[in-house]
Amino acid sequence: MFRFEHPGFLYLCGLVLVLAGLRYYLRKQQSHRLKKLAGESLWPTLVPGFNPKTEALRSMLWLGGLFLIILALSNPQWGVRKEKVEIKSTDIYLALDISNSMLAEDIKPSRLERAKLWSESLIMSLAGDRIGTILFAGNAFLQSPLTQDYGSATMFIRSAYPDLISTQGTNLQDAIQTGLDHFSEDQEAQRVILILSDGEDHEESRQAALAAAAKAREKNVALFTIGVGTESGGMIPVKTNQLEDYKRDETGKPIISRLQESVLKELAEASRGKYYSMRDGDAIIPAIKNELANMEKQRLAERSYSEFESYFPYFLLPGLILLMLEFLIGIRWFDRFKKPAL
């Protein structure tokens, strides 16, 4: 496979053509003026040292040398062999939903507490991988960057609570985008976003989240979604005047928050990830690791690349030689090496 490493320099070839055209125009003008004075045989007498053939040769050497140096700057390359990138580790962003609906107690002790306990078990099972945490509700923010300090990651998870975000809701799109924005471009690490949520989202936000999942797929970032809650749902506890109550609608009826599995499944499928239910508990962890191992084998084949060998010296050296010859021909003392005229 042939390519130029810096193809932008090739635009300078247009400058060589412009200079060649300018040189041709000026030579025609000079010849026209000299013809008015005398015939071509008398030109060397009228203009000492003038030789049309020598001048044409110098122009060709200079333009040719300039062209070769431009090619050298663009660095022509040819792929010589293919290698496979070894994925050395996995970078995981754990996106935890801390909206008020996660306080529902349809799974004990609550959705949020169960998600936090599961997250701690996941962190304890890691070895050599990096993990970061994202908290989201109506918007998302990076709570901790990627790290191998599992103790601090566990501490951040334990401190997660709805009061950390004033804007309520379940903005899945913002959670995904936050993870994508903070991943490095390191191609030696597999990149994953784990989303723990009950999936409650509006239709408009749902479409935006699917678009973000498609973007994650383009960047080889897999989304694994974990549904927290039950389809039958549960009421959302709140405190009013130091008294415990449940969140109610405009009619005073308690609001039932239900797990929206369809949303989470669509997000996982859109990014070639997978959906799991929190009801399976810690059994999800080895299942996710097996899935990551299978994805790693596939991406090893996908991310094979060509190693390119550069050939710029084959253009740079001849270009410099041509420029040197043009310089030497222009020096008067170089005439003594020329064959004397009879």
C-alpha positions as MATLAB code, in Angstrom:
seq = 'MFRFEHPGFLYLCGLVLVLAGLRYYLRKQQSHRLKKLAGESLWPTLVPGFNPKTEALRSMLWLGGLFLIILALSNPQWGVRKEKVEIKSTDIYLALDISNSMLAEDIKPSRLERAKLWSESLIMSLAGDRIGTILFAGNAFLQSPLTQDYGSATMFIRSAYPDLISTQGTNLQDAIQTGLDHFSEDQEAQRVILILSDGEDHEESRQAALAAAAKAREKNVALFTIGVGTESGGMIPVKTNQLEDYKRDETGKPIISRLQESVLKELAEASRGKYYSMRDGDAIIPAIKNELANMEKQRLAERSYSEFESYFPYFLLPGLILLMLEFLIGIRWFDRFKKPAL';
ca = [
       0.000    0.000    0.000;
       1.478    3.339   -1.101;
       0.809    6.670    0.602;
       2.294   10.095    1.377;
       2.742   10.698    5.099;
       2.432   14.503    4.674;
       0.352   14.984    1.493;
      -0.146   18.685    2.207;
       3.352   19.426    0.897;
       2.309   18.158   -2.559;
       0.388   21.401   -3.080;
       3.789   23.073   -3.406;
       4.210   21.239   -6.720;
       1.912   23.913   -8.107;
       4.574   26.465   -7.145;
       7.105   24.569   -9.288;
       4.747   24.796  -12.280;
       4.233   28.527  -11.686;
       8.004   29.114  -11.510;
       8.535   27.049  -14.668;
       5.924   29.130  -16.499;
       7.437   32.371  -15.199;
      10.910   31.269  -16.296;
       9.625   30.451  -19.796;
       7.895   33.832  -20.067;
      10.966   35.811  -18.942;
      13.257   33.881  -21.310;
      10.952   34.680  -24.228;
      10.979   38.355  -23.285;
      14.772   38.378  -22.997;
      15.217   36.622  -26.355;
      12.812   39.068  -27.988;
      14.817   42.073  -26.762;
      18.161   40.567  -27.814;
      16.871   39.735  -31.284;
      16.170   43.438  -31.791;
      19.846   44.207  -31.153;
      21.641   41.400  -33.013;
      21.503   37.820  -34.260;
      21.855   34.897  -31.893;
      25.487   34.323  -32.895;
      26.409   37.743  -31.483;
      24.599   37.374  -28.131;
      27.651   36.012  -26.195;
      29.623   39.047  -27.415;
      26.976   41.556  -26.360;
      26.280   39.813  -23.020;
      29.510   38.281  -21.634;
      28.970   34.872  -20.096;
      25.500   34.521  -21.563;
      24.689   31.071  -22.943;
      21.029   30.167  -23.638;
      21.671   26.444  -23.335;
      23.470   26.868  -20.023;
      20.699   29.069  -18.654;
      18.062   26.520  -19.714;
      20.068   23.728  -18.040;
      20.377   25.712  -14.811;
      16.620   26.336  -14.759;
      15.876   22.651  -15.300;
      18.300   21.615  -12.547;
      16.870   24.139  -10.089;
      13.222   23.286  -10.777;
      13.964   19.550  -10.771;
      15.805   19.793   -7.440;
      12.958   21.810   -5.916;
      10.402   19.226   -7.119;
      12.352   16.317   -5.616;
      12.730   18.108   -2.261;
       8.956   18.694   -2.162;
       8.425   14.971   -2.743;
      10.885   14.235    0.065;
       8.977   16.548    2.428;
       5.732   14.691    1.664;
       7.571   11.455    2.624;
       6.440    8.714    0.205;
       5.801    5.482    2.109;
       5.087    1.883    1.248;
       3.503   -0.667    3.579;
       5.906   -3.538    4.071;
       4.080   -5.820    6.487;
       0.995   -6.130    8.661;
       0.947   -6.459   12.408;
      -1.773   -6.771   15.032;
      -2.199   -4.416   17.946;
      -2.235   -6.248   21.251;
      -4.923   -4.963   23.579;
      -3.154   -4.743   26.921;
      -5.975   -3.576   29.203;
      -9.544   -2.343   29.403;
     -10.568    1.215   30.218;
     -13.983    1.249   31.907;
     -16.197    4.210   32.717;
     -18.908    3.225   35.191;
     -21.877    5.561   34.624;
     -24.200    5.465   37.636;
     -27.723    6.876   37.519;
     -28.352    8.928   40.688;
     -31.754   10.355   39.761;
     -34.503   10.304   42.388;
     -36.155    7.312   40.721;
     -33.112    5.249   41.751;
     -34.292    5.612   45.360;
     -37.229    3.291   44.641;
     -37.213    0.172   46.804;
     -38.605   -2.413   44.392;
     -35.228   -4.127   44.844;
     -33.724   -4.087   48.333;
     -32.374   -2.044   49.962;
     -32.979    0.368   47.016;
     -32.059    0.612   43.369;
     -29.213    2.999   44.048;
     -27.772    1.060   46.993;
     -27.931   -2.216   45.052;
     -26.166   -0.562   42.095;
     -23.457    0.805   44.391;
     -22.869   -2.595   46.024;
     -22.614   -4.229   42.605;
     -20.166   -1.531   41.447;
     -17.939   -2.221   44.438;
     -17.915   -5.940   43.585;
     -16.940   -5.096   40.000;
     -14.074   -2.862   41.129;
     -12.774   -5.561   43.491;
     -12.674   -8.049   40.591;
     -10.475   -5.853   38.388;
      -6.791   -6.552   37.855;
      -4.717   -4.211   35.697;
      -7.688   -2.436   34.136;
      -8.459    1.241   34.667;
     -11.825    2.465   35.887;
     -13.432    5.886   36.154;
     -16.854    6.981   37.418;
     -19.562    9.160   35.883;
     -22.655   10.265   37.785;
     -25.736   11.383   35.916;
     -29.344   12.416   36.359;
     -30.681   15.415   34.374;
     -27.072   15.968   33.308;
     -23.799   14.112   33.791;
     -20.388   14.894   35.219;
     -17.091   13.064   35.576;
     -16.723   12.088   39.221;
     -13.301   10.432   38.904;
     -10.988    9.915   35.893;
      -9.587    6.569   34.775;
      -7.374    5.095   37.466;
      -6.009    1.855   38.870;
      -6.482    3.159   42.397;
      -9.449    0.918   43.129;
      -9.719    2.148   46.696;
     -10.440    5.726   45.654;
     -12.849    4.528   42.927;
     -14.783    2.569   45.559;
     -14.885    5.628   47.828;
     -16.348    7.767   45.035;
     -19.033    5.170   44.338;
     -20.036    5.007   47.984;
     -20.493    8.798   48.121;
     -22.926    8.867   45.154;
     -26.372   10.266   46.038;
     -29.115   12.223   44.186;
     -28.292   15.474   46.024;
     -25.040   15.719   44.009;
     -27.035   16.804   40.924;
     -29.761   19.425   41.208;
     -31.234   18.790   37.756;
     -33.324   15.640   37.899;
     -34.165   13.232   35.101;
     -32.291   10.434   33.337;
     -30.042   11.952   30.673;
     -28.486    8.839   29.146;
     -27.138   10.777   26.166;
     -25.110   13.110   28.395;
     -23.731   10.151   30.364;
     -22.490    8.458   27.171;
     -21.038   11.663   25.733;
     -19.178   12.403   28.980;
     -17.485    9.011   28.753;
     -16.567    9.498   25.094;
     -15.109   12.939   25.821;
     -12.803   11.618   28.541;
     -11.481    8.485   26.855;
      -7.944    8.815   25.552;
      -7.063    7.877   21.965;
      -4.882    5.033   23.218;
      -5.518    2.221   20.735;
      -3.886   -0.376   22.979;
      -6.770   -0.313   25.456;
     -10.274   -1.656   25.014;
     -12.828    1.015   25.935;
     -16.133    0.304   27.672;
     -18.930    2.306   29.299;
     -21.038    0.457   31.892;
     -24.389    2.167   32.456;
     -26.359    1.338   35.616;
     -29.811    2.857   35.353;
     -33.554    2.229   35.529;
     -33.782    3.636   31.993;
     -36.553    6.148   32.673;
     -36.242    8.665   29.856;
     -38.424   10.765   27.573;
     -38.805    9.912   23.877;
     -36.790   12.965   22.734;
     -33.918   12.101   25.065;
     -34.173    8.472   23.981;
     -33.394    9.348   20.361;
     -30.435   11.504   21.444;
     -29.132    8.622   23.564;
     -29.347    6.228   20.590;
     -27.414    8.717   18.476;
     -24.726    8.863   21.174;
     -24.611    5.049   21.247;
     -24.064    4.987   17.470;
     -21.237    7.482   17.916;
     -19.706    5.228   20.579;
     -19.792    2.325   18.128;
     -17.916    4.412   15.534;
     -15.201    5.039   18.127;
     -14.995    1.347   19.106;
     -16.468    2.045   22.534;
     -18.863   -0.663   23.747;
     -21.860    0.135   25.945;
     -22.929   -2.445   28.513;
     -26.226   -1.502   30.135;
     -27.482   -2.916   33.426;
     -31.140   -2.486   34.293;
     -31.736   -1.605   37.937;
     -35.294   -2.161   39.153;
     -38.338   -4.227   38.247;
     -41.048   -3.955   35.614;
     -43.704   -3.822   38.325;
     -41.851   -0.808   39.726;
     -41.848    0.911   43.075;
     -42.684    4.217   44.735;
     -40.035    6.937   45.140;
     -39.473    7.927   48.790;
     -38.996   11.619   49.597;
     -38.686   13.663   52.773;
     -41.149   16.499   53.418;
     -40.752   18.567   56.578;
     -38.581   15.833   58.057;
     -41.329   13.315   57.385;
     -40.951   10.411   54.993;
     -43.423   10.250   52.152;
     -43.555    9.199   48.496;
     -43.300   11.325   45.406;
     -46.802   12.078   44.119;
     -48.365   13.368   40.921;
     -50.681   16.377   40.585;
     -53.644   14.366   41.858;
     -51.777   13.291   44.975;
     -51.383    9.727   43.842;
     -47.940    8.119   44.489;
     -45.811    7.865   41.340;
     -44.723    4.371   40.367;
     -41.278    4.224   38.774;
     -40.736    1.189   36.512;
     -37.653   -0.282   34.898;
     -37.526    0.599   31.177;
     -35.575   -2.350   29.801;
     -36.324   -1.568   26.146;
     -34.342    1.689   26.275;
     -31.295    0.055   27.822;
     -31.410   -2.886   25.421;
     -31.523   -0.566   22.403;
     -28.503    1.371   23.660;
     -26.483   -1.819   24.112;
     -27.418   -3.174   20.682;
     -26.621    0.142   18.970;
     -23.005   -0.059   20.210;
     -22.452   -3.834   19.871;
     -22.644   -4.169   23.649;
     -25.021   -6.211   25.790;
     -27.830   -5.731   28.303;
     -27.967   -7.331   31.761;
     -30.425   -7.220   34.630;
     -29.371   -6.299   38.156;
     -31.579   -9.150   39.384;
     -28.734  -11.506   38.336;
     -26.453   -9.838   40.883;
     -22.711  -10.563   40.894;
     -23.160  -13.244   38.209;
     -23.166  -10.354   35.720;
     -19.485   -9.626   36.371;
     -17.958  -12.832   34.879;
     -20.504  -12.651   32.040;
     -19.304   -9.148   31.148;
     -15.658  -10.218   31.357;
     -16.302  -13.145   29.000;
     -18.048  -10.818   26.580;
     -15.106   -8.407   26.690;
     -12.689  -11.271   26.000;
     -14.662  -12.267   22.899;
     -14.814   -8.669   21.689;
     -11.055   -8.346   22.216;
     -10.379  -11.239   19.834;
     -12.593   -9.677   17.179;
     -10.994   -6.257   17.471;
      -7.487   -7.668   17.267;
      -8.324   -8.686   13.722;
     -10.123   -5.432   12.956;
      -7.278   -3.232   14.173;
      -4.476   -4.807   12.166;
      -2.450   -2.120   10.424;
       0.379   -1.753    7.936;
       3.830   -0.697    9.031;
       5.130    1.797    6.491;
       8.693    2.307    5.353;
       9.739    5.845    4.366;
      11.495    6.579    1.063;
      12.152   10.311    1.407;
      15.989    9.911    1.278;
      15.689    8.613   -2.302;
      14.217   11.981   -3.295;
      16.050   14.304   -0.903;
      19.608   13.352   -1.925;
      19.056   13.647   -5.727;
      17.242   16.939   -5.146;
      20.186   18.379   -3.197;
      22.607   17.138   -5.887;
      20.638   18.913   -8.618;
      20.612   22.170   -6.625;
      24.355   21.855   -6.013;
      25.041   21.333   -9.734;
      22.938   24.378  -10.591;
      24.951   26.421   -8.097;
      28.312   25.238   -9.457;
      27.357   25.862  -13.082;
      26.495   29.450  -12.156;
      30.008   30.126  -10.779;
      32.351   31.626  -13.373;
      35.447   29.784  -12.142;
      33.645   26.530  -12.992;
      34.126   27.430  -16.681;
      37.737   26.206  -16.598;
      36.449   22.636  -16.225;
      34.290   22.949  -19.318;
      35.505   21.709  -22.701;
      37.147   24.682  -24.477;
      35.547   25.754  -27.751;
      37.616   25.251  -30.910;
];
